Amino acid sequence: MTVRPDPTFYASPKIAMEAPAETLAFTLMLSPDFSQPDGLAVVDVDPKSKTYGQILHSVMMPNTGDEFHHFGWNACSSALSPLTGHAFLERRYLIIPGIRSSRIYVIDVKEPLKAKIHKIIEPEEVFEKTGYSRPHTIHCGPEGIYVSTLGGGGEDGTDGPPGIFIMDCQTFEIIGRYEIERGIQDKHYDFWWNLPRDYMVSSEWALPPQFENGIVPEDLLSNKYGHKIHFWDLRGRKNIQTIDLGENHQMALEIRPAHDPVKQYGFVGVVVDTTNLEGAIFTWWRNDDGTFESKKTITIAPQPADAEDLPPLLAGFGAVPALVTDIDLSLDDKYLYVSCWGQGEMHQYDVSDPMNPKLAGKVEIGGIVKKTKHPSGKDFGYGPQMVEISRDGKRVFWTNSLYSTWDDQFYPGERGAAMVVAHVQEGGGLELDPDFYVEFPKGYRSHQIRLEGGDCSTDSFCYPSV
């Protein structure tokens, strides 16, 4: 506990945008063949530093086979909630779940260059207290840490549906399941909320047998992956509405609500439309009567390709799909960034009008067919994947690995880890920084990024921007 609120807790998105720029980033490293322990890299992102773009410190775990994927803070700006917040917490710990092991690590980063393991929560405790497995997304709520899962009980994670559980934000004890009334929700992926409006939105990817050993083509072509978004009464802990995006819209992944809590809309990315191989973004919104609707507002067409240039999974289609695997929204709610992992492109859309997004910029790097090099001349394996935006909206960071077995299917052969940054141009557009290319240890891949002091997919705000 602190005497005053953590200075990195911001009442509104506008105040967060005016805060000092980040100088460090925290990036997950995973061993795809499980021969080495996964780790956390502390990266210098200060362009004035002599070690710009280098790993300054790393924390390696004592176990193998965790497969780090997504992670988050113990506390963030949501702690300033006037109703249920814990304003005197510190943004001090990173909560890192192993998606494959169901083990959770709590890392103390109060001194980032001396970051260390604070606590390890073994999978047996997760199973016993929640009945869930495969923890995935971490969100710091006003009164605790919310953790989404991809698996239910049993060895293959299909004994009951996955869901969300809550951890104590000071002791890191697992408290229990979130859901009181689940409704028809039977798969899970991402979730986020509008705290003052008291609702949450969640999405769907797949059950463990559909993702752990790679994509199951038969399930994809028969539309058996997730294609719904669920709306919840946040405090009532019950599902109040479900929207089916259409069974052809396979794998509804990241949920990105507007940051300004006055606004009642947001976005969700869809990996692929099985009728035409398009990637898609849907805008969802809340009506005056409290009901929700959605509309497809962005489509990204597949690009023609020769069969010999494609992995076996795609060769029969003669095209490479965008494969929309991550999206992120700037704090001013102006730009939505879309990772087109298959095509090797990062798109920037002006979503000032959320119902009519406009393509404002694009960077090509990596890709199944293009294999575009970084401006430094170095190879960028795979494609743009996990994306993170600085609070001021001027820098966009991303890494390149999706999930170990999926990497191997779409990009056969080891491609190496990478992390890059693009600078946002005045009025829109992106330009890759030729001097920033993080070299990770051999045998590792890189996944999600968290920025010092918070970023655009971490914090949720309780007060309007004025």
C-alpha positions, 0 to 999 in steps of 0.5 A, spaced: 500 500 500 502 507 498 500 513 502 498 516 495 495 513 489 500 511 484 502 516 479 501 511 473 494 511 475 490 516 471 483 518 472 481 519 464 484 517 458 486 524 456 490 525 462 494 518 461 496 521 454 499 527 457 503 523 462 511 522 461 513 517 455 515 510 457 522 508 457 521 501 458 517 495 455 516 488 458 515 483 453 514 475 454 519 470 451 516 463 450 520 456 448 516 453 443 519 446 444 518 447 451 526 445 452 527 452 455 523 455 461 519 461 458 521 468 461 520 476 461 524 481 458 525 488 460 527 492 453 530 499 453 525 503 449 528 510 450 530 513 443 535 517 447 539 511 450 545 508 448 542 501 449 535 503 445 532 496 443 536 492 447 534 487 453 536 490 459 534 484 464 530 478 464 527 473 469 527 466 467 522 461 470 524 455 474 519 451 470 518 449 462 512 448 458 508 454 461 507 457 454 507 464 456 501 468 452 498 474 455 499 478 461 497 484 465 498 488 471 496 487 478 493 494 479 492 500 474 487 506 473 481 502 474 483 502 481 481 510 481 474 507 481 469 512 486 465 506 488 469 500 488 477 502 487 483 501 491 486 507 490 492 506 494 495 500 490 501 500 486 502 498 479 508 493 481 506 486 479 506 483 472 501 477 472 503 472 467 499 465 466 502 459 462 496 458 457 499 451 457 501 449 464 495 453 467 501 455 472 501 463 474 507 467 476 507 474 479 513 478 478 515 484 482 517 489 477 518 495 482 525 495 480 525 493 473 532 492 472 532 487 478 525 484 476 524 478 480 519 472 481 514 474 487 509 468 487 508 462 483 501 459 483 501 452 481 495 449 476 492 445 482 490 451 485 487 454 479 483 447 478 481 446 485 478 453 486 475 455 479 474 448 475 477 452 470 484 451 466 488 455 461 488 462 464 489 467 458 487 474 459 489 479 465 485 485 467 486 489 473 479 491 475 478 496 481 477 491 486 481 485 484 485 481 478 480 478 473 483 472 469 479 469 463 481 462 461 480 458 455 479 451 458 474 448 463 476 442 467 478 435 466 485 433 462 483 436 455 479 442 458 472 440 456 469 438 462 465 444 463 465 451 459 471 456 461 470 462 464 473 468 468 476 468 475 478 473 480 484 474 484 486 478 490 490 484 488 494 484 494 495 477 496 494 474 489 490 468 492 485 465 488 478 468 490 473 464 485 469 464 479 466 470 476 460 468 473 453 467 477 449 466 470 453 464 464 447 463 459 449 460 453 457 462 453 461 456 452 467 458 449 472 464 451 478 468 449 478 476 451 474 480 455 474 488 457 469 493 460 466 500 461 466 500 468 462 506 470 456 503 465 457 497 469 457 492 463 463 487 460 464 484 453 467 477 452 469 474 446 470 466 443 476 463 440 476 455 441 476 450 446 483 446 448 483 441 443 481 446 437 488 450 439 493 446 443 496 442 437 494 447 432 488 449 428 483 443 426 482 444 419 475 440 419 473 444 425 474 451 422 471 449 415 465 447 419 465 453 423 466 450 430 470 455 432 468 461 436 463 466 433 459 470 438 460 476 443 457 476 450 455 482 454 455 482 461 452 485 467 458 487 470 456 487 478 451 482 477 455 477 474 450 475 469 450 474 461 445 479 459 445 478 451 449 474 446 450 477 439 452 471 434 457 475 429 455 469 424 458 462 424 462 464 418 466 469 422 471 464 425 475 466 431 472 472 435 478 475 438 480 481 441 475 486 445 477 493 444 472 498 448 472 505 447 477 508 452 473 514 454 467 511 458 462 516 456 462 512 449 458 506 449 462 502 443 468 498 441 471 493 436 472 486 436 477 482 431 475 476 427 480 472 424 477 469 418 471 469 414 470 462 412 466 464 406 471 468 402 477 468 407 476 475 409 479 478 415 474 483 419 472 488 424 466 489 427 463 495 431 459 494 437 455 499 441 449 500 446 443 502 445 439 507 449 435 502 452 441 498 454 441 493 448 447 491 444 448 491 436 454 490 432 456 491 425 461 489 420 465 495 419 472 493 416 474 487 411 481 485 409 481 481 403 485 475 402 491 476 397 492 471 391 498 467 392 501 461 388 500 454 392 508 453 392 509 459 396 503 457 401 504 452 407 500 446 406 494 449 410 493 454 405 495 451 399 489 449 396 486 456 397 491 459 392 491 466 397 493 468 403 488 471 408 490 477 413 489 473 419 487 478 424 490 476 430 490 482 434 487 489 434 489 495 439 485 502 440 489 509 441 487 512 448 484 518 444 479 513 441 482 515 434 486 510 431 485 502 431 491 498 429 490 491 426 495 486 425 494 482 419 499 476 421 498 472 415 499 478 410 505 481 414 501 488 414 500 492 420 494 497 418 492 503 422 484 505 421 481 512 423 475 510 427 473 517 429 467 515 426 466 508 429 461 506 424 465 508 418 473 506 419 478 509 414 484 506 412 490 511 414 496 508 414 499 501 413 506 498 414 509 491 411 513 487 414 514 479 414 508 475 412 507 468 409 508 470 402 512 477 402 517 476 407 518 483 407 525 485 411 525 490 417 528 497 414 534 495 418 535 489 413 534 484 418 528 478 417 522 479 420 519 472 421 512 470 421 508 477 421 505 483 426 502 480 431 501 482 439 500 490 438 501 495 443 500 503 443 504 508 447 499 512 452 501 518 447 499 515 441 505 516 438 509 509 438 506 502 436 510 496 438 509 489 436 512 482 436 511 476 431 509 470 434 501 468 435 502 461 438 507 455 438 503 450 434 499 455 430 506 459 428 509 452 425 503 451 421 502 457 418 510 459 418 513 452 417 520 452 420 523 456 426 523 464 424 526 467 431 523 472 435 522 479 433 520 486 436 519 493 432 516 500 433 513 504 428 512 512 429 505 515 428 505 520 423 502 527 424 495 526 421 496 519 420 500 514 417 506 509 420 513 509 419 518 503 422 524 505 426 530 502 423 534 503 429 529 499 433 529 491 432 530 487 439 534 481 439 531 475 443 535 469 445 536 463 440 530 458 441 525 463 443 519 467 440 516 473 443 509 475 444 505 480 448 508 487 450 506 491 456 509 498 457 512 502 463 506 506 466 501 503 462 498 502 455 492 502 451 490 495 452 492 495 460 488 500 463 481 502 464 478 509 466 473 511 470 472 518 468 471 522 462 476 525 458 474 533 458 
